[in-house]
């Protein structure tokens, strides 16, 4: 990546000075290999109208934008209406008059001096090109952003793409400074958006869709380059043994802390757990634990991860994650990079995604159109050492028993969503080994067999939960099935807290401990509701639904059903919240830590190597200053993470994402 020469800036500014002709810019939204929507920008001189709509997995944003640009290329008016991915209403407005700017978004009404460019809260990806052009037209590399922060532009490579008009030269630019990671965009020679791409998602100019796969591969490379550079800066591999002195260990089997000890790691493994007064040997590196607690690495059991999520989870103490559905090639490449030490991340256990083909499909993993294809998908995953097959919403329930039989024959678990037009009872009878999401379980108690859960209905129907009698025969029959067959459930309680209780303008109760540490864009996003609660009675109904969910999980836990800790929200900070919420369903901090460490290691068959801090095991653990068995929030202030013997200090990593650290690094010295 490089910045711009003065000549390049002058040339681009000259190009931008030419008044824009009327044109309609059409783009196709692609997830995986499937076209799922559009982005159309009607540019009429200084006025732009945008229509942005796509649906994957039965959901996605629907936005209309009207932008008026001033002579300086900056918006003087910007109106955005529509709905977010989960259906919350958007009614965002910005206006610049003279030296004053004012705006209304989900956080409320605000105003400030009109300096720099307004960054829309709910703007479509077309806005990224607008920001890039504004920075270049201003003749610099940065521009002040409203409502806060600074946008920075970095230039990448130029490449040739093929389409109906012949070869076209497009250049990659990264716009950073507002969110935790830069947004990458490809611009044509006129500075207009050509594409926005990520490893499994693309918005690409109409007519050039055949280039999507190549561009997604390039996006994976660009992302990898960034994380390779970060790894070189933050991964510490010391010569000789490393002695972590004056720490207590969380012993998950005893659900208690040990007395003060020293833990010695050599290479990837724990070489010894020694009395505190044991002297170091020559050549050791000494880490002062300062009386803190070492906790075995945590297990995030519901991830859909990429490179950013992998690193952020790692420095949040998550040293193992179960990926619950991904682009299979992208995930395989990610695992290879992590295992080689090229980038940082947890060790990854894979659940292979199998989805039926329908207009509401989640375009991920393997999509099937028959029972035989479902069986073949199970075989494909078994041959590639996946841990499980994960079934999804559009799977035909009639195909499930045969797929389960084949998966079990090959040593795979079968887990997942309850497909549309069936219920948890039927899937347990068919052989599901684990259920996914508490709403998927509970919907079967409140909806009719003909109602379609492949759309946002599987979320909006939760309004029916407050009236549910948990002691009814229907509910108790399902719970008895789970108890009798020892079927765990990955409840993802935190995502339901966000879905049902987050409201516009308010800091979510699950984010209060990290909100102030996040960059401005992330803070604005956190204060945006997920669902539409504007209809009379909906606010109370959704809040009541969350209370009923908590009551249900408490009942499951009381009956001995294993609650599997996972998030489906990216993990890291939200994983800490997931664990914290389990106190509301009757678990103590020590029980929660045992569940998130030892229990999950045993569940995945890894307890001989992981799950506790013992001589001979892999060195996966993290250091916190406090005692998490007394105050679980202590896991949110991590000073050091060790994974496979490599040491990371979160205070060095978080600034790479614009996040303020939560705890200083421990003192490190060398034994004489």
Secondary structure as UniProt FT lines:
FT   HELIX           6..16
FT   STRAND          23..31
FT   TURN            32..33
FT   STRAND          34..44
FT   TURN            45..46
FT   STRAND          47..54
FT   TURN            57..58
FT   STRAND          62..69
FT   TURN            71..72
FT   STRAND          75..83
FT   TURN            85..86
FT   STRAND          89..97
FT   TURN            98..99
FT   STRAND          100..105
FT   TURN            106..107
FT   STRAND          108..113
FT   STRAND          117..118
FT   HELIX           126..137
FT   TURN            138..139
FT   STRAND          142..146
FT   STRAND          150..161
FT   TURN            164..165
FT   STRAND          168..176
FT   STRAND          183..188
FT   TURN            189..190
FT   STRAND          193..198
FT   TURN            199..200
FT   STRAND          201..205
FT   TURN            206..207
FT   HELIX           209..211
FT   HELIX           212..234
FT   STRAND          242..251
FT   TURN            252..255
FT   STRAND          256..257
FT   STRAND          261..266
FT   TURN            267..268
FT   STRAND          269..275
FT   TURN            276..277
FT   TURN            282..283
FT   STRAND          285..288
FT   TURN            290..291
FT   STRAND          293..296
FT   STRAND          298..303
FT   HELIX           307..314
FT   TURN            315..317
FT   STRAND          318..323
FT   HELIX           328..340
FT   STRAND          347..356
FT   TURN            359..360
FT   STRAND          366..368
FT   HELIX           371..382
FT   TURN            383..385
FT   STRAND          388..391
FT   TURN            393..394
FT   HELIX           397..409
FT   TURN            410..411
FT   STRAND          413..416
FT   TURN            420..421
FT   HELIX           424..430
FT   STRAND          434..436
FT   HELIX           438..443
FT   TURN            444..446
FT   TURN            449..450
FT   TURN            453..454
FT   HELIX           457..460
FT   HELIX           461..467
FT   TURN            470..471
FT   HELIX           473..485
FT   STRAND          488..490
FT   HELIX           493..501
FT   TURN            504..505
FT   TURN            509..514
FT   HELIX           515..517
FT   HELIX           520..526
FT   TURN            536..537
FT   HELIX           538..558
FT   TURN            559..560
FT   HELIX           573..581
FT   HELIX           582..585
FT   HELIX           589..594
FT   HELIX           595..599
FT   HELIX           600..603
FT   TURN            604..605
FT   TURN            607..609
FT   TURN            615..616
FT   STRAND          621..624
FT   TURN            628..630
FT   HELIX           632..636
FT   STRAND          638..643
FT   TURN            644..645
FT   STRAND          646..648
FT   HELIX           650..653
FT   HELIX           654..657
FT   STRAND          668..670
//
